[in-house]
Structure formats: C-alpha cells, structure tokens
C-alpha cells in the first residue's frame, strides 16, 4: 500500500504563500476578488480570540486563593500599567518615524471633514464591556476579565461556574483548530490578491513601513 504523505500545517502554509505569490504575479488583478476569501478566513480566525481570552482569564484567576489573587493583582497591576505606558509611548513616537505622504493639491471633501476624535481612555477602561468587545479593545477587555476573575476567586460557589468555563474554553479551542486547517487556503488567497493588485510603485513607497 502506498503511504499518504501528510505535510505539516506550517509547510502547507508556506506552500500556499508561495503559490499565492506566483498566482498573483501570473494573473495580476484578476486575483483581486480572492481578497474576499482571505478576509473571510481572517474573520473566522479572529472570532474565537477574544471569547477565549476572556473565558480562560476569568477561569484561571477564579481558581486562585484570596492571597494569591491579592499578590497577582499587585504584581499584574504594575505590569499592566507598564504595558499601558509602553503602548501610549508607541502611539506618540511611531507615527513620527513614518515618511510624510505627499498628495495632489486637488480639492477633496476630506479636507473639510473634522478629524475623528478617539477616546484613548475607552481602550483601557471598559465603561461598556459590550462596546469594548465590539470594538476589539483588548486592554479594556483584559482589565474587565481580571476584575471578574479576582471577584470569582472570593466566591464560595465559584466551582459552579469554573467547570462550564472550562467546557467553553475547550469548545473555542476546537473551533479555532478547525478553522486553522484552512490556513493554507486563506494564506494563498491573501498572498494572491496582494501580489496581483499591488504595483511596483506602491511596494517602493511601502519600504519604510515594511522595514
């Protein structure tokens, strides 16, 4: 009997990447519609990330003792503040390192539009957790889950919630594993659409960002 050679997922992804680039170079802009397949794959891959983070973080903190929770809150709080400071520093510094885009002098309605005001505090403080979830504001979601997990650790009936959380986490991991099987197809579609629609001039202008 012939043996069926099964390549590892990482090898399949690399093959999909190479084939996607080759397909984009050969067929050009006709590969543009493949971006829909790539966007669908990325969306499926992202749909379990935040729920899994929330469930596992709450369950992990909920299993700690009160003393362990207090120690973790003290150490984790300082680490969280440090990470927030790094993020804010990057937000302030990184845009200054990018080259300035020079566009034409023709009139555009965008010139008269007021810039969108971003509330940085909402990225870190979950005043509305549902809004934070819908906006993918990870720092705010993590902070909310930390508070819930530490509060759960002080409850006498926490075991009633911990077991269902474990089941949910296992189900989310299974869903993520199933979606990951389609990674070669998703990478192929993304690589083909990008290689087929990006011009040489655009690649040259993106050098600073790629570096």
N, C-alpha and C positions, 0 to 999 in steps of 0.2 A: 504494500500500500504506500502511496505517496504521502509524504508528510506535508502538511499545510504550514507554510512559513507565516507566522504572525509577527508582524513588526510591532515594536513598542510604540506607545502613543506619541512620545517625543519624536521618534523617527518619522512617523506618519505626518506629524505637523510640519516638520522640516521639508518633507517631500511635497506636501500641499503648498507650502510657501514658495518653494522653487517652481513648481508647476504654475502657480498663480502668477508669479512674476513673468514667467515665459509666456503664458497665455495673454497677459496684458500687453506685453511688448509686441506680440504677433498680431493680435486682433484690435489693439488700440481702444478707441472709445466705445466700440461695440461691447466691451466688458463692463461698461459703466453700470448697467442695470444689476449687475451682480452685487452691488453695494447693499441692495435690499436684503440679500441672503446674509451678508456679513453683519448688517445691523440687527437682523433677527437673531443671529447666533449670540452676539454680544448682549442683547437684551435678555435672552434666555439664561445666559451665564450670570448676569447681574441679579436676576430676580430672587435668587436664594441667598445672596451675600448678606444683606442687612438683616433679614429674619434670622439667619444662622448666627450672626454676631450677637444679636440681642438675646436669643434663646440660650446660647452657650454661656454668655457672660453672666446672665441672671442665674442660671443653674450653678455655675462654678462658684460664684460669690455666695449663693444661698446655702451651700454646703459648709461654709466656714463657721467656726465658732465666733462668739461675740468678740473675744480677744483678738482672734485672727482678723476679723473684719475691721476692728479699730486700727490695728497695725497696718493692714493693707490700705485702708482709707488714708492714713497719714503718709505712707510711702507713695502710694499710687497717686494721691492728690498732688504731691510735689512734682512727680514725673509728668503728670498731665499738664500742670502749669508750665513746666519747662517746654513740653511739646507745643503748647499753645503759643509760647513766646517765639519758638523757632518758626512756626507757621506764619505768624504775623511779621516776623523779620523777613522771611522769604517773600511774602506778599509785597513788602515795601521795597526790597532790593532787586528781586529778579526782573521785574519789568524794566528797570533802568539798564539792564545788561543787554536787552534786545535792541536790534537796529531800528531806527525810525523809518516807518513806512511813508513813502512819498507818493501821493496820488495826484491825479489830474486836478486842474483848477476849475473844472466844470461844476455847476451848481448841483447840489444833492439835497433832498429833503432831510437827510440825516443830519445836515449841518444845523438845522433849526430845531431838531428834537432835543429835549432835555435829557442829559445822561441818566441812566437808571441808577438810583441810589441803593446801594447794598447795605443791609444792616448786618455788620460783622458780628454783633453780639448774638444774633439768632443762630449763627453757625456753632456757637459754643454753649448757649443756654437754651434748652428746649422748652420755651414758653408754651408751645403747642407741639406735642410729640408727633401728632399725625402730620402736621405740616413739615416737621423735620424729616420724617420718613419719606414723604412725597418729594422733598427737595434733596434727598440724599445727603443731609447734613450729618456726616459721620461723627464729628466730635460731640455734637449735641445728643445724638442717639446713644453714644457710649456713656456719656455722663448720666443720662436717664437710667440706663440699664445698671450702672454702678449703684445708684441710689436704690433702685428696686431690689437688686441682689443683696445689698447690705441689709436692707429692711427685712427681706425674706429670711436672712440668717438669724434674725431675732425672733422669728415666729415659731411657736410650738408646733404648728401644723404644717411646717414647710415641706415635709415629706409628701404630703398630698399633692403638691404642685411640682416637686422636683422630678418625680417619675414621668408625668406627662411631658415635661420639658425635655427629658432625655429622649422620649419617643419622637417628639417633633424634630429634635436635632438630628436623630438618626434618619428620619424621613427626608429632611432637607439635604443631608449628605448624599442619600441615594439619588435624589433628583439631580443634584449637581453632578454626580458621577455619570448619570445617564446623559446629561447634556454635554459633558466633556467628551464623550465618544464622538461627537460631531465636530470636534475641534479642527481636524484636518480639512473638512469641508468649509467651515467658517473662515479659517485662515486662507484657504485657496481663494474664496470669494473676495475677501478683503484685499489680498495682495493683487488679484487680477484687476479689480476695479480701480485701485490706486495706481498701479503700473500702467493701466490703459488710459487714464484720464489726466495724470499729472504730466505737464510739459517739462522740457529740459530747463526752460527759464524759471519755472516755479521751483524746481529742485535746487537751482542755483540760489534763489532767494531764500530758500529754507535752510541753507547750510548752517547759518548761525544757530538756528533753533535745534537742528539735528545734533550739532556739536554740544 
